[in-house]
Structures are given as structure tokens and as C-alpha cells.
Amino acid sequence: MDRLVVTGGQRLEGCVTAAGAKNAVLPVLAATLLGAGECVISNLPQVRDVATMLTLLGLLGVSVKRETGRVIVDATTVRSVEAPYDLVKVMRASILVLGPLLARFGEALVSLPGGCAIGQRPVDLHVDGLRKLGATVSLQHGRIRAHAARLEGQRIVFRVPTVTGTENVLMAACLANGTTVLDNAACEPEITDLADFLMKRGARIHGAGSRRVVIEGVPSLRGAEHEAIPDRVETGTYLFAGAMTGGRVEVNRCRPGHMNAVLSTLRNCGVEVSEAACSITVKAPRRLRALDIHTLPYPGFPTDLQAPVMALLCLADGTSVITESVFEGRFLHIPELWRMGAAITVDGHRAIVKGSDRISGAPVMASDLRAGAGLVLAGLGASGDTRISRIYHVERGYEHIEEKLRSLGAVIRREHVPS
Ligand code: EPZ
């Protein structure tokens, strides 16, 4: 059980490179299950969730060859259609294999994801969508069992735009008989990236990235090469880190076009933001302005950056209100920020953050991936040492976070805690 020790107070300056997007790579890897043939996926981030997905594919019988920065996956030889509890409990995104296994093999078993630190996260919309395509879905001994001789294209209207739900049903629909229409679909860039990969494999998809996606089923898919998009959440995290330390930070190999809500937030806080084709630079004054933020599905402000922006606003001039509209219960970082002296009050799904010119380092605990990133950022802005335990959560989605922050001038080290 390692922890990170951040000694705050350094102004960050320099350039870091964005990794491939974890939340784009996970569905793309699940989509390799949809057909035989070699798939080469590059820009693979070295993060724990990607390693977990590759372990899961290996367990299912997929051939997985890891090389630096890429992986060669061939799902010709799948021998199991079951995602076991041991893997699903460490990574909810394992649910992404449900649609592809069902569509290709007529059957899939995936353990029901259990409790989750960011509130209630049901999978009813995944299940309803697959049922609409003609699958029989039941819960047996803690596992979702789905089966269907052949899926049939249908119109599906999502009650709320679910990211992995859209991805699961989209993947299944690629091999269904006839046309599927997904309405109120999620339009995150990770969905467009998944659709791009599927189309390289021979799928027929129109409108990915909009609220209506139309999929014309095809009998089979082939192998393909694909480079994952850059990680917009990681990019935003480093931009916030630079901004909250009054620094100057450039993130390169990113997609500014995926970051509009984040970049306007930074500008509204008083940060100078410049964009080039594949890079973003922030230059911040010593003190930022408070502002109100609503998390929303894309293209709104991402819930995955709510904890990092809260850390920034703890040090802003004035009072900010952060409304978490995507996940209830995604405020577990707040009690940890209190330990650092932050003045935050919670009113339902709103957090009222009274900015101060000083928070102080303290021992804190990461409860999930993005909460952990928020605490690292708070540590950068605090006086003294912040010890963040349970950093395995952070390693699920941030590649080499210590090295990247250190290259910007942060004082951060890893401490091994004997169990
Ligand atoms: C994806 O989770 C991401 N995970 C999350 O990132 C991200 O926070 C989230 O989208 C929102 O952007 C991956 O891409 C692997 P949702 P997902 O289904 O798909 C409700 C990270 O840290 N809902 O879009 O699970 C749900 O409760 C992770 O990288 C249902 O009601 O989120 C929520 O209120 C954390 N029924 C809303 O929809 C369902 O069946 C959106 O959730 C599914 C969802």
C-alpha cells in the first residue's frame, strides 16, 4: 500500500505529454471481442484499469501481446463468455464485455458490479438496451446472464445519456440483424473514438458523437489498427495543477477541441489559456477568481474533473458553488479537504467552497480515482506535506503521475507503507 507525499507551495512550470484516454481504450479493448482477426491498439496508457481489461481479455481466451505503448489483440480464440467477480469488483468497466460477448457468441455472463465509492451506479440502462435488441437477461447468483440466438435492430431511447451503456449497446448492435437507432445517446469523445474503431473493423455507424446514433448491423467484423484519443481528463488535471499553483504549464499531444468547457472554466477563473493544434498552455496569476460550476454530460464540464477543480477553487478568491449533476455521492473528497482546512459546506448535490489563500497539508485518503487526483492537487497548493494514502485508486487512471508532476517542478514522492 503505497502513498504519495506532496510538499506543497511550488509553482509548476513546464510541459507534459497527455497519455491515451483510459476511458476510450477500455471500450475499444472490449470491442476487440466482436470478431476474429488481429487488432493493434496504440497510444495505450500505462494505467491499472487497462492492465485489468487486458487480464480479463486473456481470461476469456483472447491472445494479448503487449508492446511499448501498444497492444496486439486477437479474439479469434475466445473460450469463455464469463467476466468473473474478482475482476469486475476492481473495475466496473468490465461490464463493457457484456454487449460484445452476447452479440458474437449469443451468451454472456458478467458479475454485477457491486458497491461503488461514487454513489449509486446502476446498469439498468445497459440491460434494458440489450433486452430491447431481443436478449433475455437475468440475474443469477450475482451474475448478469444475457443470451439471444440473434440480436435484432431496434430503436432505443436512453432515459439518461449513459456513457458505458451507450458503448455496450452500440457494440452489440454492430452484429445485430437490421438497423438500431440509439436516441439520447451519450456523445462523449470516447464514444466517437469507439465508433471510429468499429468502423475500421467494418461496422456501419452514423452519428456517433451526437444524441442519435444509427447502426446498421453487419454479419461479422475484421481486425484493424487504431490509435486511441488523448486523455481529456488527465489533460485537464495538469492544466488545473498549473493554474492553481500560479504556474505556466503546457500539455502537448492533447485535443483542445475536446476541452472547451474546461478551458472556458479556466479563462473565467482568470487564467490565460492558449491553444494550438495539439497543445494547450495555461499561465495563471497568483490568485484565481471563484466561479460556479455544474458538472454535466459532454460537452458540459466533466464530472471526472469535479474533484480537481474543487481543489483549485479552495484557493480562489471568493465563494464558488459546485453542482454535481451526474453522480450523487461523488463528494467523498470533501471530508479529506476539510482535514486540510478547506471551508466547504455541502447542500445535497451542491458544494459551497469558500476560497482561502491557504490550506495546509494533512494525511488524507483517496476514495476513488478522481477524488485521489483532487487530493494530489490540493496537496500541491497546500503548505507543508500532504500524505495521500490508497493511491492505487489514482494509479487506475493516471500514468506516471509523480514523474509528470515532478517534471513540472512539484515536490512529490512515493512512500511504501508496510502492511
Ligand atoms: C463513465 O462511467 C466513465 N467511465 C466515468 O469515468 C465517468 O465519470 C462517467 O462516464 C460520466 O462521464 C468509463 O468510461 C469507463 P454513466 P459510466 O453511465 O458509463 C446513470 C473515471 O473516473 N445511469 O454515463 O458508468 C448513472 O447513475 C470514471 O474514469 C443509470 O441510471 O457513467 C449516472 O447518474 C468514473 N443507469 C448517469 O447515468 C445505468 O444503467 C451517467 O452515468 C447507467 C447509468
Residues whose N, C-alpha, C, O or C-beta is under 5 A from the ligand:
A	BS01	EPZ	N23 A93 Q120 R121 P122 V123 D124 L125 H126 V160 P161 T162 V163 T164 G165 T303 D304 V326 F327 L369 R370
